[in-house]
Amino acid sequence: MSTVKSYAAVDLGASSGRVMVGRVGPDSLELTEAHRFPNRPVRVPEGLRWDVLSLYAGVLDGLKGAGPVDSVGIDSWAVDYGLLDADGALLGNPVHYRDSRTDRIAEKVWATVPAEELYAATGLQYAPFNTLYQLTAARDSAQLAQARRLLLIPDLLTYWLTGEQGTELTNASTTQLVDPRTRDWAHGLAERLGIDLGLFAPLRRPGDPAGMLRPEVLEETGLTGPVPVTAVGSHDTASAVAAVPADGERFAYICTGTWSLAGLELDAPVLTEESRAANFTNELGLDGTVRYLRNIMGLWLLQECLRAWGQPDLGALLLDAGKVPALRSVVDAGDAAFLAPGRMPERIAEACRDSGQPVPATPAEITRCILDSLALAHRKAVTDAQRLAGQPVDVVHIVGGGTRNALLCQLTADACGLPVVSGPTEAAALGNVLVQARAHGLVGDLTGMRRLLTRTQPLTRYEPRGGTQRWQAAQARLARG
């Protein structure tokens, strides 16, 4: 009789958190939702903050609803962190990566370490919210002066669950303080920038043990111990890419949600100046892989518009958007001008007006502009990644929340001129579960994990329609604007 074990995957996104239970056997993989809860940042006088106590309460509620599990793993968004004092107590709510404190900080960093040197050392694309810039912005703060430990968000929650501290590698690689060649800290770089790497707990790899649930946690959740916590790919994109149901190496992936992360899985980083200029990043994945990708603003653009419009019915809106003429107006979906919340419909309209394009006016027109723009950004990322890495692809895999958006998936196939395989939707949670299962001997290597996903998860295939000439023309129009 085959063994089936249960694993709790805590998967925290920028707008919601969830605790999923994966039941894994040699030829089975089932995922069910135990609890879903909102992730609502809070604006306080000092800036935008994460409500991390509410998130932790959601995690505990989810573990209570999960029932008996053989292990727990946590993944979340990247770059943000909590600071602990000498007693291990949290020093204030973690700062949100969309907070304005990192405005114009990069120039201060580059004055010490030029952008070209920074990329050659860490392989990380420029993003104003990288942990390196956050720490530079916080350099003279009372909190940082008092801090004795820095824990990235999944590691902070793991610490509260277990009492043990560590820094998981895939997430550490987003700090811009890790050398992707050695897969260790970039000590020389940190020293030049005056960043104390002693603040970080020892590095862990996906699959490493991360402690046991504390007795108080067992009591609150009703779980019967001992329950281990396993380090997974704690950057949600690392877990999501691990759950791409690919066959072979000739594939691109797009992890869609609040962000779109589009790129390739490589064996080694691409640290060329051309790669830096194209704003590609080299983040670390499972089993020595590199996630070579570009950050694109993603469905954040649509989420913010929906919020401004009072949350209309999305299905009806997408039907209407599908009837709007294609590629009338497009914006740069990677533009940092869209990073901050608020007034998104007006800002998209203004960007179209400023570039001399027709100005989308109705929700359907703005939605179509967003989806065309995202598909165009996906095309550019996939095309650029192949050229820069010298690795051609035959198929694009879309995983994550954007798989529910059939129009976006079809437009991406059209734009890339390649078939798109959509699914699984809960890729990060599935990758989280599979790393736990592998640590406990239930599944094999990354190839074996992906074969299990292909056999057990619903996938949808989209074939490209028409040629890519009109997409090339739209890209050229955007470049001129």
HUBELZI-V779685 format. One record per backbone hydrogen bond with DSSP energy under -0.5 kcal/mol. NH is the residue of the N-H (numbers start at 0). CO is the residue of the C=O. If there is no record, write none. Layout:
nh=(NH/NH)
co=(CO/CO)
//
This chain:
nh=(4/6/7/8/8/9/9/10/10/11/11/12/12/16/17/18/19/19/20/21/21/22/22/23/23/24/27/29/31/33/33/34/36/38/39/40/41/43/43/46/48/49/51/54/55/56/57/58/59/60/61/62/63/64/65/66/69/70/71/72/74/75/76/79/81/83/84/87/90/91/95/98/101/102/104/105/107/107/108/109/110/111/111/112/117/118/119/120/121/122/129/130/131/132/133/134/135/136/137/138/140/144/145/146/147/148/149/150/152/154/155/156/157/158/159/160/161/162/166/168/171/172/173/174/176/178/179/182/183/185/186/189/190/191/192/193/194/195/196/198/199/200/203/206/207/209/212/213/216/217/218/219/220/221/222/224/227/228/229/230/233/235/235/237/238/238/239/240/241/242/242/243/244/245/247/250/251/252/253/254/255/255/256/259/260/260/261/261/262/263/265/265/270/275/276/277/278/279/280/281/282/282/284/287/288/289/290/291/291/292/292/293/295/296/298/299/299/300/302/303/304/305/306/307/308/309/310/316/317/318/319/320/321/322/322/323/327/332/334/337/338/346/347/348/349/350/351/352/353/354/355/356/357/359/365/366/367/368/369/370/371/372/373/374/375/376/377/378/379/380/381/382/383/384/385/386/387/388/389/390/393/394/395/396/397/397/398/398/399/400/401/402/403/404/405/408/409/410/411/412/413/414/415/416/417/418/419/420/421/421/422/426/426/429/430/431/432/433/434/435/436/437/438/439/440/441/448/449/450/451/452/453/454/455/456/459/461/471/472/473/474/475/476/477/478/479/480)
co=(23/21/70/6/19/7/72/8/17/9/74/10/15/36/10/34/8/17/31/6/19/20/29/4/21/27/24/22/20/18/31/18/16/14/37/38/48/41/46/43/41/93/49/50/51/52/53/54/55/56/57/58/59/60/61/62/5/5/227/7/9/233/11/77/150/148/88/84/82/89/47/95/98/99/101/101/103/104/104/105/106/107/108/108/113/114/115/116/117/118/126/173/174/129/129/130/131/132/133/135/137/140/141/142/83/83/198/81/79/151/151/152/153/154/155/156/157/158/201/203/167/168/170/171/171/183/177/178/178/176/184/185/186/187/188/190/189/193/194/195/196/149/166/230/204/228/226/160/213/213/214/215/216/217/217/222/69/210/71/207/231/75/233/234/232/234/235/236/237/238/239/240/242/243/245/248/394/262/396/260/253/398/258/295/254/258/259/293/252/291/263/289/268/271/272/273/275/274/292/122/280/290/288/284/285/265/282/263/289/280/290/261/259/332/256/257/296/297/298/299/300/301/302/303/304/306/305/312/313/314/315/316/317/318/319/320/324/330/331/334/335/342/343/344/345/346/347/348/349/350/352/351/327/357/361/362/363/364/365/366/367/368/369/370/371/372/373/374/375/376/377/378/379/380/381/382/383/384/385/385/249/249/418/251/395/420/253/396/423/255/255/399/400/401/403/404/405/406/407/408/409/410/411/412/412/393/461/395/419/459/397/423/424/425/426/427/428/429/430/431/432/433/434/435/437/436/444/445/446/447/448/449/450/451/452/421/419/467/468/469/470/471/472/473/474/475/476)
//
